[in-house]
Every structure is written in structure tokens, then in C-alpha cells.
Amino acid sequence: MAVTTADARDTWAVPSGSRDRVARLGRSFVRGIWFFPALLTVLLTLLTVLQISGSSMGVYQSMLYGSQPDANLLLNAPQPIRSDEWAVNTQLTIAQDAAGYPRINPNMGQGADVSLVVDVPYRDWSAAFKPHNLAFLVLPLDYAFAFKWWLMAVLLILSAYFFVLVLMPGQHWLAAGLSSTLFFSPFVHWWYQYITLGPLYYALFIATVFVLLLRSTRLLATVAWAALLAYLLTCFALVLYPPFQIPCALALAAFCVGHLIERYTVPRSPMLRPLAFVAAALLVAGLLVGLFVGTRLDAINAVLHTAYPGQRLTRSGGFDLAHLLSGHTSFGLESGRSAAQYSIPDKGLTNQSENSNFLLMLPYLCVPCLYLLYQSYRARRVVDWPLLLVNLAFLGALVRLFVPHLDFFGRLLYLDRVPHTRLLIGIGLLNFIGLVLFVRRLRDQRSTLPGRTVIIGYTLALLLVQALLSLHVAQTSPGFLGLGGFVLSLVPVPLVVHLALRRRFVWATSVLLAFSVAMTAFIHPLYRGTATLTQTPLSRSIRAIAAEDPDAVWTAEVGIVQNFPTMNGARSLSGVYAYPQLTLWRTADQGQQEYIVNRYAHVWFTFDRNPAVMSTTTFTLTAPDHFRVNTEPCGPFLRQHRVKYLVTGTEINESCLELRATVRYPEATFLIYEFW
């Protein structure tokens, strides 16, 4: 029997009932908890496949090629001020790839333990607690580099997303919006690196797991949450940057203690078993951190006894109030020209990173928070302990910033080890947690605020405060804002607070997110691959020579290429020293200049050009984290350390040296000399 076209269509058609089920599943997924994480995963995968990161390594294009266009630069411009990224972590990551990812990289001076101070991938059991670096062990360099860059962003957003959801179940889009506002904070982007994002997202993940563990009633689930908590605590501890970890840990403690008290006041709420598992998680994390420390005692001792950064103890008080509250003027930081106008060196505000801040809402929500707390206690004898303690912690941080002679409390909480500009990360975390808790409290229909007239009056008062702050910035830093920036800076805080007080939470979050994106959209470039560093002619020349002579030691005279030998798999005395190698430098002067070399430092060499004079090797401190080695190119210091190749920017006429290669760029020329 013949089959008609209509019959064929019917044969392959999906039954209407199946189509309806698929449509319902699709709608359910979009409205569910996993749609936003799935969307972030797709973006992460796409950017990884395209090898796109936000690195500013493109500064080398202008240094070496001048105004020639950079084919790898897709959007925006590199930020020279972010040298910790493009001159340290990025180049040392490439150096690790060239060396095969050892924990002790033999190419850095006399060998350096890269599991401390710097953030680079390596092979060791402790690498499991630095998951953002694991991709380097399985993916090619450029793909892993892009993956790491965006994974940190995804983890920060997801940590905040699940934190919101654990406190306000079902509010998926509100959680997505609020978590995105944290990621698009100016402070996060100007300080974009693991030591900044890691403390933030681990603190929020820990807070989320802590809440879930206390709620857990099944033994197996409790064990699982406790194991995850132990892992996250270890990850947090191994970030290894106390100036950011301490403020985030104190903010986390304020929330966790508040939530614990809140749970304890719930009738018939089991507490003993969850707390026992929390204690077990802390114990396991402590043992793992102890094992990490015990296997690196010499290197850790070197880090702890440096002249720089050293202890860097900070006294309470003396911070700039206008800077704390001027996050709404962060538009100006995106322009290098206008950002240079906003500099207060005596307050530690010397560049865009130091000047950056969070767009703080909690200072302007403190009064409504106190009103809600008072109202709740008066009406029902109920205290919102997390909201109360987070606000108290926020006020405590302000006291630390502005009130002098309270150093005893600073020492008690280790805040004396946190410079005021670093304390801002804890204030930003408290700001986010406090905002979430405020929304949670106000969503409770039993919570009420005064009428519309009072809210409008409060909004106008905030508008006046913002105008005065922006006017102060405009007067003290001419050219920083401009007329458009001044007007725009008046909008976010009053509008967000007004919408929040009116319970328009989605609108308030949308406005906050829009302004946050506007303040950060032009900070990072979109940059493809790492070829600017790995495939540049100087790198290729160094790799070719090092392949022929793999045991030779190199050194560089030009500061911008101090890491290039190490970056290309060659042993080098120049480069970034994450911690001092005193035995290396003592061979020059028996430790007479130890103060100069006993530090985290960028190290490069200067070679004497006068053949009539034989100079001794000396050290010159050019910045707190930079020193120069002044030595004879044919002198005993280089020979003692078996240096065979020199990278210089100008000619050296010495009988012991032979010119091996010349690498020319439009804006620079490099000479590679070999010892006879």
C-alpha cells in the first residue's frame, strides 16, 4: 500500500502529549535553581574554547610594537596598573608550564616553592585545594589560562547565588541578580586575582554549607556537608593572603554565629550532632593545613621574616571617610587619565586598585535595619541575630578604620595585620551579606516600615549625602568625575535604597546591577591566548638556545623581560622572587645588604660597561618590591653561579662575552650574550 506524504509526516511527528511534557520540563528548568548555573557553565565553556581571558598581558604589545594594532586584543585596553597579574602570576604560570608544573621550580633562582605566595599551578596533593588551577594539569596552556580566569568569576557568582537561595528559597532570579552585583563590584575587578576572589567565594560557600549542615536531619547528608565544609575550610586557609583572609573570616564568623544563635532559639532544633560535625570539619581542616605547613617550614619561615612585606602592622583610625563612601564615583577609575586625578598617597590611595571600593549600601540601610530589628523584638520578642551581628560587625569595621587608640582590639582579632585598604574586602562582604539579610527580613510580611512620605524623605536625605560626597570628590580631585559622572553618581544609592524600602527588590537589584556593570565594564580587556608572551621573537630565541643548552643559567638586565628566561624554561637569577633566597645573595657581600634582598621582589641586573673598573656586586632598592643587582658581566658573582647567558638592552663590549642573538622590535632591541 502506498504511503502518502501526510502519513509520513504523522509517522515522524512527536505526539502532542510528549511536546507538552518537553515544554513543561523546559519551563520548569528555566524557572528552577539550576538554570542560572547552567547558563554560567555555557559561558565558561565558550570563553575557554575561544581562549579568551581578561589578562592585561597585551601591555607588551605597546612596549615592543608601539601603536601597531594587537590582533589578540578583542575589546577594551590592557591595564598597566595590574602588574601583579600580567608581570607576575601570568608569567610565572607560563614558567610553570615550561617546567612541567613542579612544586619546586628549579628555574627560579636556586629553586622556589611555588605553592606559597604566588598563584600558579603545580603538581602536589595540596593542589587539590586550589581547584581553579587544576585545569592546567589536563588542558593546553591557553585553554587552561582562559578557564581559570573565568572559573574564579563563576565560583564567586555561584557562591553568592546559593547563599541567597539558602536564605530565601525559590528566589532564583533575585539570587542571580544579587550575586552578579557582587561580582561586578569595582573592588573585585581592580583586584581581580585569586587572593581577592578566593576569600570571598570560599567564605560564602562556607556560610552556605554551614547553614545546610545545621539544618540537616539525616546522618548521611550531615556527613557529606561536614566533609564539604572541611574541604572548603582548607581551601580558604590555603589562599595564603592574610590581609584579605582575615577580614573575610571575621565577616563569615559574624554571620555564622548569628545563624547559630538563631537556630538555637528554634524549639526542638537538634544542635549537638551538627555542632559535633562542624567541630570535626574544623579539626580535619586544621590537620590538613598543619600538614601543608609542616612540609614547607623553611620557605614559610623565609616568607614570615621578610623586610617586605614583613609584618606591616597597622594602627586603628586615620582612614579617609570620603573614600569609604565614594564607591558611587567609581566610574572615573575606568579612565586612566581621570583616575590619576584621584590620588591620596598619605592614605595609601595611589592607583586604581588602591582607590577602588564596593558600592556600599549597608551604611544607608543601617537605620532601616535597626528599625526592623526593634520592631521585630517589640512585637514578637524575636531577634534577627544574623542581621544584628552583621550590622554590628560592619560598625566594628568602621570603628577600626576611623577611631584611633583601639589597637588592643585590632591585635586581638589580627586586624593589625590588615592595611585599611585591604579591610575594605571584609566591609564589602559584610555589605553583601547584610543586604541579603535585609531583603530577607523585609520580605517577611510581618515586617513593616513607615509610610511612603517617610521613605521619600529618607531617599531625599540620601540624595543630599551623595551630592555632598560627589562634590567633595570633584573639588579634591579635579577632572576625576566630570559633569556627566557627577550627575550619574547621584543616582544609584538613593534609587536602590528607595526601591528596596518599597519592597521592589527585583527592581532595586536590577538598578544596582546596571550601575555595577557600568563601573566595571571597561576595566579588563578581552584578550585571546598567551601568544603575546609565549610566541614573541625574544621568547622563541630564548627557547631555542635553552633547548641546546638546558643546564645553563640566564639573567636579564631589562626589567620588563626579567621573567622571560624562566618563562621559557631556562634557569635564571633574574625574575620575581616570591620569597627571599638569602643564600644566593649572600655570596655577593656576606649578607651586608640583607635588608635589601630580604623581601618579595622583582629582581633584574645592571652590568657595568666600564672595562677599566672592576666593581663589586651591590644591590639597589628601587621600590619596596623591586631591587637591582649591580655587577660586572665578567665578574666572579656571575661565574660563581654558572651564569652563561645575559639578556640586555644595549651592547656590552667585554672579552668574556660573545653576541649570540639580536632580537629587534619596533620599540626595543634585545641582545643575548653568551660567556666564552
Secondary structure, DSSP 8 states (H G I E B T S, - for coil): ----HHHHHHHH---HHHHHHHHHHHHHHHHSTTHHHHHHHHHHHHHHHTTEE---TTHHHHHHHTTS--TTEEES---TT-HIIIIIIHHHHHHHHHHTS-SEETTBTT-EETTSSS-----SGGGGG-GGGGGGGTS-HHHHHHHHHHHHHHHHHHHHHHHHHHHSTT-HHHHHHHHHHHHT-HHHHHT-SHHHHHHHHHHHHHHHHHHHHHH--SHHHHHHHHHHHHHHHHHHHTT--HHHHHHHHHHHHHHHHHHHHHHHTSTT---HHHHHHHHHHHHHHHHHHHHHHHTSHHHHHHHHT-SBSS-----S----HHHHT-GGGGGGGGSHHHHTT--BGGGTB-SHHHH------HHHHHHHHHHHHHHHHHHHS---HHHHHHHHHHHHHHHHHH--S-HHHHHHTTGGGS-HHHHHHHHHHHHHHHHHHHHHHHHSTT-----HHHHHHHHHHHHHHHHHHHHHHHHHSTTSSHHHHHHHHTSHHHHHHHHHHTT-HHHHHHHHHHHHHHHHTTTS-EEE-SHHHHSSHHHHHHHHHHHHSTT-EEEESSGGGTTHHHHTT-EESSEEESS--HHHHHHHHTTTTHHHHSBSEEEEEEE---TT-----EEEEEETTEEEEEE-TTSHHHHHTTEEEEEESS----TTEEEEEEEE-SS-EEEEEEE-
